[in-house]
């Protein structure tokens, strides 16, 4: 599935099952919540925190998909073509950072 297809699929789902998009500020709050849920799993699975016995250890892939879902909703709502945006962003980073990371002594350890 391409990014464009994903945006279209989310739009179809919203129109078929979701009644309408939540407003942009609500979706931004939901995105923040979903990123927090992803961060919780990452901090415990890969960081120094540990899961409590009562914790659900979470589904990392599902949490990432939740973040992507809401980001796709926001893109649809605001008229952003994420394929084009990502291509432009990659070009910007490639030009700006073409030597930066290779010359970063902190990364060469």
N, C-alpha and C positions, 0 to 999 in steps of 0.2 A: 504494500500500500504506500503510495506517495504521500507527501505532506498535503498536497492539494486534495487528494482523495480522502484523506483523513478529515480535513476541514469540511468537505462536502458530506461525508458520512455523519459527522457530528451534527451538522445543520439538519440533515434529514431526520436524525433521531430526535432532535429537539422539536422539530415541527410535527413529528408523528407521535411521540410519547411525552415530551416535556412541556407541552402546551405553549410555552414561550421561553426565551432566554431570561434568566435572572438579570437584573440590571448590572451594568458594568462594575459599579462599586461593590455590589453583593458578590459578583464573581471574583473580584480582586480579593475580597475577604476570604472567600472559599479557597482561592488559590493559595493564600497565605496559610490557611488551615491545613491544606493538603501537603504543602511543603514541610510544615511542622511535623506531620505524621511521618513523612519520608525521613526527615532529620532524626526523629526519635529512633527509628529502626537502624539508621546508619550509625548513630552515636553508640548504640548498644552492640550492634553486630561487628562494626569495624573500629569503633573508638574505645575509649577507656571505660565508658559506663557499662553496667551489666543489667541484664533483664532481672526484674523481681520475679519471684516464683508465681505471682499472680498475673504477670504480664502476658499478653498475647504477643508472641514474637513477631507477628506481622508478616505480610506478604510483600516483599520489596518490589517485585514487578508490578503488582497491583497498585501500590502507592505511587510508583512512577507513572503508571498509566492514568491514575487520577489527576496528577499534576498536568500531564499532557492534555487530558480531556478539557480541563478548565482553561488552559492556555489556548487551546483550539477554539473554545467558546469565545474567549475574549478577542481573539483574532477575527473571528467571524463577525462579532458585534461591532468592531471598530473598523472593519474594512481592510484589515491587514492581510496581505498575501504572504503567508509564512515561508513559502518556497522562495519567493523573491527576496524577502527580508533576510533569510538565512544566507542566500547566495551573496547578497551585498555585504552582510556581516563577515562572511568568510573572506571575501576580497579585502575588506578593510583590515581585518586581522592579519592577513597574509602580507599586506603592504607594510603595515605599522610594525608588526612583530617578526618580520622575516629573519632577523638576527638576534632579537632580544633574548629569547629563551635559550638559544644555543650558546650565548655568551654569558648566561647567568650562572655564576659560580655556585650558587645555592642548589642548582639543579644538576650539577656535574659530579655530585658526591656519590 
